[in-house]
Amino acid sequence: KSFLMDARRLAGVGNIYACEALFGANVHPAKPAGKISLPRWEILLSSLRGILETSIESGGTTLRDFYNSDGAPGYYALKLSVYGKEGQPCPNCGKAIARLIHSGRSTFFCKSCQKK
């Protein structure tokens, strides 16, 4: 997750989008970047692109105080799969979404779908 959020490597990937992309690719958020296979990286980057495109189409992610240039809130928060959903059922397997602190940030993931 830290690799995805490092602006020296990828721009525009914040905590929410990193959690969602990792979930979409079934990658555990604590897995070291160097331990992810090339085919899994391709899946992860595809997941990330799709999430960013959908978020842009939805006007971004309004959690507290974000509004777009027209003053409208972003509606991508309504489409989140795991972020902020600790204890709620995973949309894939139904097991509870877990939360851990990773790099000083809350990280949401499914222990069943995103095995270490």
C-alpha positions in Angstrom: 0.0 0.0 0.0 2.8 2.4 0.8 4.3 1.9 -2.6 1.0 2.9 -4.3 0.7 6.0 -2.2 4.3 7.2 -2.8 3.9 10.2 -5.1 7.4 9.7 -6.4 6.1 6.5 -8.1 2.4 7.2 -8.8 0.6 10.5 -8.6 -2.9 10.9 -7.2 -3.3 7.6 -5.3 -4.4 8.4 -1.8 -5.4 6.1 1.1 -8.9 5.5 -0.2 -8.0 4.5 -3.7 -5.0 2.4 -2.6 -7.3 0.4 -0.3 -9.9 -0.1 -3.0 -7.4 -1.0 -5.7 -5.7 -3.6 -3.5 -9.0 -5.1 -2.7 -10.0 -5.2 -6.4 -6.7 -7.1 -7.1 -6.9 -9.4 -4.0 -3.6 -8.1 -2.8 -2.9 -7.8 1.0 -2.1 -4.1 1.9 1.0 -5.1 3.8 2.5 -7.2 1.0 5.9 -5.8 0.0 5.8 -4.3 -3.6 8.7 -6.5 -4.6 6.9 -9.6 -3.7 4.0 -9.0 -6.1 4.2 -11.0 -9.3 4.2 -9.2 -12.7 0.8 -10.7 -13.6 -0.7 -9.6 -10.2 0.8 -6.1 -10.8 -1.0 -5.9 -14.1 -4.3 -6.8 -12.3 -3.5 -4.3 -9.6 -2.8 -1.5 -12.0 -5.9 -2.3 -14.0 -7.9 -2.2 -10.8 -6.4 1.1 -9.9 -7.1 2.7 -13.3 -10.7 1.5 -13.2 -11.2 2.9 -9.7 -9.7 6.3 -10.6 -11.7 6.5 -13.8 -14.9 5.6 -11.9 -14.1 8.1 -9.2 -13.5 10.9 -11.7 -16.8 10.1 -13.4 -18.5 10.2 -10.0 -17.1 13.5 -9.1 -14.5 12.2 -6.6 -14.9 11.0 -3.1 -16.6 13.2 -0.6 -16.1 12.0 3.0 -16.1 15.2 5.0 -15.3 18.4 3.2 -14.3 17.7 -0.4 -16.4 19.4 -3.1 -15.6 19.7 -6.8 -15.0 23.0 -8.7 -18.7 23.4 -9.1 -19.4 23.1 -5.4 -21.0 19.6 -5.8 -19.9 16.7 -3.6 -18.3 13.6 -5.1 -20.4 10.5 -5.2 -17.7 7.8 -5.4 -18.0 7.2 -1.7 -21.3 5.5 -2.4 -19.3 2.9 -4.5 -16.6 2.0 -2.0 -16.1 -1.7 -1.4 -13.9 -1.7 1.7 -12.8 1.7 2.7 -14.5 2.8 6.0 -16.5 -0.4 6.2 -14.8 -2.2 9.2 -17.0 -5.0 10.4 -19.3 -4.9 7.5 -19.6 -7.9 5.1 -17.1 -8.2 2.3 -18.9 -7.7 -1.0 -17.1 -10.7 -2.4 -17.1 -13.4 0.3 -19.4 -12.0 3.1 -16.7 -12.1 5.8 -16.1 -9.0 7.9 -14.0 -6.2 6.6 -10.9 -5.6 8.8 -9.0 -2.5 9.7 -5.3 -2.1 10.5 -3.0 0.8 10.8 -0.4 0.8 8.0 2.0 3.6 7.5 0.1 5.7 10.0 -3.2 5.4 8.1 -6.3 3.3 8.5 -6.3 0.4 6.0 -9.4 -1.5 5.2 -9.3 -5.0 3.6 -10.8 -8.5 3.6 -8.7 -11.0 5.5 -10.2 -13.8 3.4 -9.9 -12.3 -0.1 -6.6 -10.5 0.5 -4.5 -13.1 2.1 -0.9 -12.2 3.1 
